[in-house]
Amino acid sequence: PEARYAVRRMGNTPELCDRLLAMVERGEKTGLFSRPAELEAAGLLPSPGDHVIFVDFAGEPRCLARMEECRLMRFGDVGPDQTACESPAARELATWRRIHGAYWERVL
C-alpha cells in the first residue's frame, strides 16, 4: 500500500509546541495521545506505517515520524505501559492524567 502523510502540530501555544518538538527531535518523546474524533474530523486518523510531518506553531515543518503502532483507548484505560512513550515529565501515570485531563477539558 502507498504511504500516507499527515501534517500535525502539537501543543496549544508556541512555547509548548517548541518544547514538545524538541523532545521528539531528541528522542525523549516517542509517542503522543490525541482525541480520535478530532483526528477523524481532520482526516488524520493514523494507521501503522503512516507518516506524520510535525510542524511548529507557525506551520513550518520540523520533523518526520513514522507511525509504528496506533491504539484506540479510553482515557481511563491508559496505563504506565502507554505513558512510557511520553515526555519525561509526563511518563508517570498520575501526572499524565492530570496534564492531559486538564488539556482536553479545556479543548472540549
Sequence and secondary structure as in RCSB ss.txt:
>XXXX:A:sequence
PEARYAVRRMGNTPELCDRLLAMVERGEKTGLFSRPAELEAAGLLPSPGDHVIFVDFAGEPRCLARMEECRLMRF
GDVGPDQTACESPAARELATWRRIHGAYWERVL
>XXXX:A:secstr
    EEEEE SSSHHHHHHHHHHHHHTS       HHHHHHTT    TT EEEEE TTS EEEEEE        G
GG  HHHHTTS GGG SHHHHHHHHHHHHHHH 
